[in-house]
């Protein structure tokens, strides 16, 4: 009797998954634990593994299909066992009839990427497959762009969405033949696909669906207020320059310094280190800071656990690792869930000040702008100082105005005197 393979809930909040690519083809032998397919969840691209051994008899859904959790995606059984979508196979078509093409046609086709055939590329995997993000691969297929002639600028040289700008397309949307160089980008201001359509509809990815749902959950029901303060960053700037001059260990960013300061301040203000739980407030005795990371299709918040107990060097190393794997969609669910407070930094994008949306069930999030040199009165004298604006979004059901203000006061004092972070 064939064993059913269903779409598993690969993350705590997953309701459906998009089957990105089959790793096993029909007729391939399968052992328990073998990777059957890659699945895009609401936060990452993860592996769907076999729970039974045998032969992959049927790929019930083709690559690129979005499937609800617990729905059938494949069948595993004994070689030659007749099945089709979980039912006995219908009689073979007569010789005079043309059989309809199956949704998936065996091992060779199942291992091909969703999109145009991959030609020689600046960076390919060991299997010869062009390395590209799922979104870039999907858009390339829709626009008829050959990924083989595009140099990737993403992590480890992967082709990402921005690399497709100005890429050549061919009549009818066909991909460029192997070895044909991409034509120069057409002149601005209007660039349209070969069919002349004025717009392109792109189906929502799983992560974009989750972002939309969680934003609606956050902005609507949560009574949010905002607190803004401005920090003198001269000493923090000098401290970071001193760390850079040492040339040892991981590179420490200002965001790492801010995360360390936030974690230390939360330890002193546990009322801000809390979750709203509908019928109760959960005050955490552990500090787990979530850091917002922009990825190609939205936003994800990897968590640095026990942040208050880690050194600045440890935080820098961990934040670099988490951010890199977040952009590759390779985080495990436990690496992006369970945060107790969030930090979102847009300073590197030249944003001086903004308000961030609370990530429920957390009760607070800190929005960090860029460090700006400005004329201020310092110790009774007009001087040019490096300043930073911080805005805290607070869930008023958990955090009162004075509570949030006291937290920000402590955070400001720590950033203006970085020695407090190692005291």
C-alpha positions as CSV (number, residue, x, y, z in Angstrom):
1,X,0.0,0.0,0.0
2,X,1.5,3.3,-1.0
3,X,2.5,5.8,1.7
4,X,1.1,9.3,1.3
5,X,3.5,12.3,1.5
6,X,1.7,15.4,2.7
7,X,2.7,19.1,3.0
8,X,4.1,19.3,6.5
9,X,3.9,22.3,8.8
10,X,7.6,23.2,8.6
11,X,7.2,26.3,10.8
12,X,5.0,27.1,13.7
13,X,2.9,29.6,11.7
14,X,2.8,27.8,8.4
15,X,-0.6,27.3,6.8
16,X,0.5,26.5,3.3
17,X,3.8,26.0,1.4
18,X,5.0,26.5,-2.1
19,X,6.8,23.5,-3.5
20,X,9.9,25.2,-5.0
21,X,11.7,22.2,-6.4
22,X,11.6,18.4,-6.4
23,X,14.8,16.7,-5.3
24,X,13.6,13.2,-6.1
25,X,12.1,12.2,-9.4
26,X,9.4,9.6,-10.1
27,X,11.0,6.2,-10.0
28,X,13.9,7.3,-7.8
29,X,14.6,5.1,-4.7
30,X,13.8,6.8,-1.4
31,X,15.2,6.1,2.1
32,X,13.7,7.4,5.3
33,X,15.1,11.0,5.9
34,X,15.9,11.6,2.2
35,X,15.1,15.1,1.0
36,X,12.1,14.9,-1.4
37,X,11.6,18.6,-2.2
38,X,12.4,22.1,-1.2
39,X,9.4,24.0,0.2
40,X,9.0,27.8,0.7
41,X,7.3,28.4,4.0
42,X,6.1,31.7,5.4
43,X,9.7,32.5,6.6
44,X,12.2,30.3,4.8
45,X,13.0,27.7,2.2
46,X,13.1,24.3,4.0
47,X,13.4,20.6,3.2
48,X,10.5,18.1,3.0
49,X,11.9,14.8,4.0
50,X,10.7,11.2,3.5
51,X,9.0,9.5,6.4
52,X,9.0,6.1,4.7
53,X,11.3,4.2,2.3
54,X,10.6,2.7,-1.1
55,X,10.2,4.3,-4.5
56,X,8.8,7.7,-5.4
57,X,5.8,6.6,-7.3
58,X,4.1,9.9,-8.0
59,X,4.7,13.6,-7.7
60,X,1.1,14.7,-7.2
61,X,1.8,18.4,-7.6
62,X,4.4,20.1,-9.9
63,X,7.1,22.4,-8.7
64,X,5.8,25.9,-8.1
65,X,2.5,24.8,-6.7
66,X,1.2,26.2,-3.4
67,X,-0.3,23.5,-1.2
68,X,-2.2,23.7,2.1
69,X,-0.7,22.0,5.1
70,X,-1.7,18.3,5.3
71,X,-2.6,18.1,1.6
72,X,-1.1,15.2,-0.5
73,X,2.0,16.0,-2.6
74,X,3.5,12.6,-3.4
75,X,3.2,8.9,-3.0
76,X,5.9,6.4,-2.0
77,X,5.6,2.6,-2.4
78,X,6.9,-0.5,-4.1
79,X,8.3,-0.3,-7.6
80,X,5.6,-0.8,-10.2
81,X,2.7,-0.1,-7.9
82,X,0.0,1.5,-9.9
83,X,-1.2,4.8,-8.4
84,X,-2.3,8.2,-9.6
85,X,-3.1,10.9,-7.1
86,X,-3.7,8.3,-4.5
87,X,-6.1,6.3,-6.7
88,X,-5.7,3.2,-9.0
89,X,-4.3,4.3,-12.3
90,X,-6.9,4.5,-15.2
91,X,-6.5,2.2,-18.2
92,X,-3.7,3.2,-20.6
93,X,-5.0,5.3,-23.5
94,X,-5.5,3.6,-26.9
95,X,-2.8,3.7,-29.5
96,X,-4.8,6.2,-31.5
97,X,-5.1,8.5,-28.6
98,X,-2.5,10.9,-27.3
99,X,-2.0,10.6,-23.6
100,X,-2.2,13.9,-21.7
101,X,1.1,15.1,-20.3
102,X,1.6,14.4,-16.6
103,X,2.1,17.2,-14.2
104,X,5.6,15.8,-13.6
105,X,7.5,13.5,-16.0
106,X,10.2,11.7,-14.2
107,X,13.5,12.2,-12.5
108,X,15.2,14.2,-15.2
109,X,12.4,16.8,-15.5
110,X,11.7,17.0,-11.8
111,X,15.2,18.1,-11.1
112,X,15.1,21.0,-13.6
113,X,14.6,24.4,-12.1
114,X,11.2,26.2,-12.3
115,X,11.8,28.6,-15.2
116,X,13.9,28.7,-18.3
117,X,16.6,26.1,-18.9
118,X,19.8,27.0,-17.2
119,X,22.8,27.7,-19.5
120,X,26.4,28.3,-18.6
121,X,26.4,30.8,-15.7
122,X,29.0,32.8,-13.8
123,X,28.1,30.7,-10.7
124,X,26.5,27.3,-10.7
125,X,26.0,24.6,-8.1
126,X,27.7,21.3,-8.2
127,X,24.8,19.9,-10.1
128,X,25.2,22.6,-12.8
129,X,22.1,24.5,-11.8
130,X,22.3,28.3,-11.9
131,X,22.3,29.7,-8.4
132,X,19.3,32.1,-8.1
133,X,16.7,33.1,-5.5
134,X,13.2,31.7,-5.9
135,X,11.8,35.1,-6.8
136,X,14.5,35.9,-9.3
137,X,13.9,32.5,-10.9
138,X,10.1,33.0,-11.1
139,X,10.4,36.6,-12.6
140,X,13.0,35.4,-15.1
141,X,10.6,32.7,-16.3
142,X,7.8,35.2,-16.6
143,X,9.9,37.7,-18.6
144,X,11.8,35.2,-20.7
145,X,15.2,36.1,-19.2
146,X,18.1,33.6,-19.5
147,X,19.7,33.3,-16.0
148,X,22.8,31.7,-17.5
149,X,24.2,35.0,-18.8
150,X,23.6,37.0,-15.6
151,X,26.3,37.6,-13.0
152,X,24.7,37.4,-9.5
153,X,25.2,40.0,-6.8
154,X,23.4,38.2,-4.0
155,X,25.0,36.1,-1.2
156,X,27.6,33.8,-2.6
157,X,27.1,35.2,-6.1
158,X,23.4,34.1,-6.4
159,X,21.2,35.9,-9.0
160,X,18.6,38.0,-7.2
161,X,15.8,40.3,-8.4
162,X,18.0,43.4,-8.8
163,X,20.3,41.5,-11.2
164,X,17.4,41.1,-13.7
165,X,17.1,44.9,-14.3
166,X,18.0,45.6,-17.9
167,X,18.5,41.9,-18.7
168,X,17.8,40.9,-22.3
169,X,14.6,39.1,-23.3
170,X,13.8,37.4,-26.5
171,X,10.7,37.5,-28.8
172,X,7.8,35.6,-27.4
173,X,9.3,35.6,-24.0
174,X,11.8,32.8,-24.9
175,X,15.0,32.6,-23.0
176,X,18.3,33.6,-24.7
177,X,20.2,30.7,-26.3
178,X,23.3,29.6,-24.4
179,X,26.3,31.7,-25.1
180,X,24.3,34.8,-26.4
181,X,25.4,37.9,-24.5
182,X,22.7,40.1,-22.9
183,X,21.9,43.2,-24.9
184,X,22.5,46.6,-23.2
185,X,19.6,47.9,-21.2
186,X,17.0,49.8,-23.3
187,X,16.8,53.6,-22.7
188,X,14.7,55.0,-20.0
189,X,12.1,56.1,-19.0
190,X,9.7,53.3,-20.2
191,X,10.7,49.7,-20.2
192,X,8.0,47.1,-20.9
193,X,8.1,43.3,-21.4
194,X,8.0,41.9,-25.0
195,X,4.2,41.5,-24.9
196,X,3.8,45.3,-24.3
197,X,1.8,44.8,-21.0
198,X,1.8,47.9,-18.8
199,X,2.2,45.8,-15.6
200,X,3.0,42.4,-14.3
201,X,1.0,40.6,-11.6
202,X,3.3,38.5,-9.3
203,X,1.5,36.0,-7.0
204,X,2.2,36.6,-3.3
205,X,5.0,34.6,-1.9
206,X,4.4,32.8,1.4
207,X,6.5,35.3,3.4
208,X,4.6,38.3,1.8
209,X,1.3,36.6,2.8
210,X,2.5,36.3,6.3
211,X,3.7,39.9,6.5
212,X,0.4,41.1,5.3
213,X,-1.5,39.0,7.8
214,X,0.7,40.0,10.7
215,X,0.6,43.7,9.9
216,X,-3.2,43.6,9.9
217,X,-3.0,41.8,13.3
218,X,-0.6,44.4,14.6
219,X,-1.8,47.9,13.4
220,X,-5.5,47.2,13.9
221,X,-5.9,45.6,17.4
222,X,-2.8,46.9,19.1
223,X,-3.1,50.4,20.8
224,X,0.3,51.7,19.8
225,X,2.1,54.9,21.0
226,X,5.5,56.1,20.0
227,X,8.4,57.6,22.0
228,X,11.4,59.3,20.3
229,X,14.7,60.4,21.7
230,X,18.0,61.6,20.3
231,X,21.3,60.2,21.3
232,X,24.8,61.7,21.2
233,X,26.9,59.0,19.5
234,X,30.4,60.5,19.7
235,X,31.6,58.1,22.3
236,X,30.0,55.1,20.6
237,X,31.6,56.2,17.3
238,X,35.0,56.4,18.9
239,X,34.5,53.0,20.6
240,X,33.7,51.4,17.3
241,X,36.7,53.0,15.6
242,X,38.8,51.6,18.3
243,X,37.4,48.1,17.8
244,X,38.0,48.4,14.1
245,X,41.6,49.4,14.7
246,X,42.3,46.2,16.7
247,X,41.5,44.2,13.5
248,X,40.6,41.1,15.5
249,X,37.4,39.1,15.6
250,X,34.2,39.9,13.7
251,X,33.5,43.4,12.4
252,X,31.2,45.2,14.9
253,X,28.5,47.4,13.5
254,X,26.5,50.1,15.2
255,X,23.5,47.9,15.0
256,X,25.4,45.3,17.1
257,X,26.2,48.0,19.7
258,X,22.6,49.0,19.7
259,X,21.4,45.4,20.1
260,X,23.8,44.9,23.0
261,X,22.6,48.2,24.6
262,X,18.9,47.2,24.1
263,X,19.4,43.8,25.8
264,X,21.2,45.4,28.7
265,X,18.5,48.0,29.2
266,X,15.8,45.4,29.0
267,X,17.4,43.5,31.8
268,X,16.9,46.7,33.9
269,X,13.4,47.3,32.6
270,X,11.7,43.9,32.5
271,X,8.3,45.5,32.0
272,X,9.3,46.2,28.4
273,X,10.5,42.6,27.9
274,X,7.1,41.2,27.6
275,X,4.4,39.5,25.5
276,X,0.7,40.3,25.3
277,X,-1.1,37.0,25.7
278,X,-4.8,38.1,25.4
279,X,-5.8,37.0,29.0
280,X,-2.4,37.7,30.6
281,X,0.9,39.5,30.2
282,X,4.0,37.3,30.0
283,X,7.1,39.0,31.5
284,X,10.2,37.3,30.3
285,X,13.2,36.5,32.5
286,X,15.3,35.9,29.5
287,X,16.2,38.5,26.8
288,X,15.9,37.4,23.2
289,X,16.3,40.3,20.8
290,X,14.9,40.0,17.3
291,X,16.6,42.0,14.6
292,X,14.7,42.9,11.5
293,X,16.5,41.8,8.3
294,X,15.3,42.9,4.8
295,X,15.3,40.0,2.4
296,X,14.3,40.0,-1.3
297,X,10.6,39.2,-0.7
298,X,10.0,41.1,2.6
299,X,11.2,41.0,6.1
300,X,12.3,38.4,8.6
301,X,13.4,38.8,12.3
302,X,16.1,36.4,13.3
303,X,16.5,36.1,17.1
304,X,19.8,36.5,19.1
305,X,19.0,34.4,22.1
306,X,20.1,35.3,25.6
307,X,21.4,38.6,24.1
308,X,22.0,40.2,27.5
309,X,24.5,37.4,28.4
310,X,26.6,37.6,25.2
311,X,29.6,39.8,24.6
312,X,29.6,42.4,21.8
313,X,31.9,40.2,19.8
314,X,29.5,37.2,20.2
315,X,26.6,39.4,19.1
316,X,28.5,40.7,16.1
317,X,29.4,37.2,14.9
318,X,25.9,35.8,15.5
319,X,24.1,38.7,13.9
320,X,26.3,38.4,10.8
321,X,25.6,34.7,10.5
322,X,21.8,35.0,11.1
323,X,21.5,37.9,8.6
324,X,23.3,36.0,5.9
325,X,21.3,32.8,6.3
326,X,18.1,34.9,6.5
327,X,18.7,36.4,3.1
328,X,19.4,32.9,1.8
329,X,16.0,31.7,3.4
330,X,17.9,29.0,5.3
331,X,16.9,29.8,8.9
332,X,15.3,27.1,11.0
333,X,11.9,28.1,12.7
334,X,13.5,28.2,16.1
335,X,16.0,30.9,14.8
336,X,13.3,33.4,13.9
337,X,10.6,32.8,16.6
338,X,10.5,33.5,20.3
339,X,11.9,37.0,20.4
340,X,11.0,39.2,23.3
341,X,11.8,42.6,21.8
342,X,12.7,43.8,18.3
343,X,15.2,46.2,16.7
344,X,14.7,47.6,13.2
345,X,17.5,49.7,11.7
346,X,17.1,51.7,8.4
347,X,20.1,54.0,9.0
348,X,22.1,52.2,6.4
349,X,19.4,53.3,3.9
350,X,19.8,57.0,4.7
351,X,16.7,57.1,6.9
352,X,17.0,59.5,9.8
353,X,13.8,58.6,11.7
354,X,10.8,56.3,11.3
355,X,8.2,54.3,13.2
356,X,8.3,50.5,13.2
357,X,5.3,48.1,13.4
358,X,5.2,45.9,16.6
359,X,5.9,42.2,16.0
360,X,3.2,40.5,18.1
361,X,3.1,39.1,20.7
362,X,6.1,41.3,21.6
363,X,5.1,44.6,23.2
364,X,7.8,46.8,21.8
365,X,10.1,47.5,18.9
366,X,12.9,50.1,18.5
367,X,13.3,52.0,15.2
368,X,16.9,53.1,14.5
369,X,17.8,55.9,12.1
370,X,21.1,56.9,10.7
371,X,23.8,58.8,12.6
372,X,23.9,62.4,11.4
373,X,26.4,65.2,12.1
374,X,24.5,68.3,13.2
375,X,25.1,71.5,15.1
376,X,23.9,71.2,18.7
377,X,24.6,72.9,22.0
378,X,27.0,70.7,23.9
379,X,28.3,71.6,27.4
380,X,27.1,75.2,26.8
381,X,28.9,75.5,23.5
382,X,27.7,75.2,19.9
383,X,29.4,72.1,18.4
384,X,29.0,69.6,15.6
385,X,28.1,66.2,17.1
386,X,27.1,62.9,15.7
387,X,23.4,62.3,16.7
388,X,21.1,59.3,16.4
389,X,17.3,59.3,16.6
390,X,15.5,56.3,18.2
391,X,11.8,55.7,18.1
392,X,10.1,53.1,20.3
393,X,6.7,51.7,19.3
394,X,4.9,50.5,22.5
395,X,1.8,48.3,23.0
396,X,-0.1,50.4,25.5
397,X,-1.8,47.3,26.9
398,X,1.6,46.2,28.3
399,X,3.9,49.3,28.4
400,X,2.8,52.6,29.9
401,X,4.3,55.9,28.7
402,X,6.5,56.4,31.7
403,X,7.7,52.8,31.5
404,X,8.8,53.2,27.9
405,X,10.4,56.6,28.6
406,X,12.4,55.1,31.5
407,X,13.6,52.3,29.2
408,X,14.7,54.8,26.5
409,X,16.4,57.0,29.1
410,X,18.5,54.0,30.2
411,X,19.2,53.0,26.6
412,X,20.3,56.5,25.7
413,X,22.7,56.7,28.7
414,X,24.3,53.4,27.7
415,X,24.9,54.5,24.1
416,X,26.3,57.8,25.2
417,X,28.7,56.0,27.6
418,X,29.5,52.6,25.9
419,X,31.6,51.5,28.9
420,X,28.3,50.8,30.6
421,X,27.9,47.9,28.2
422,X,30.9,46.1,29.7
423,X,30.6,47.3,33.3
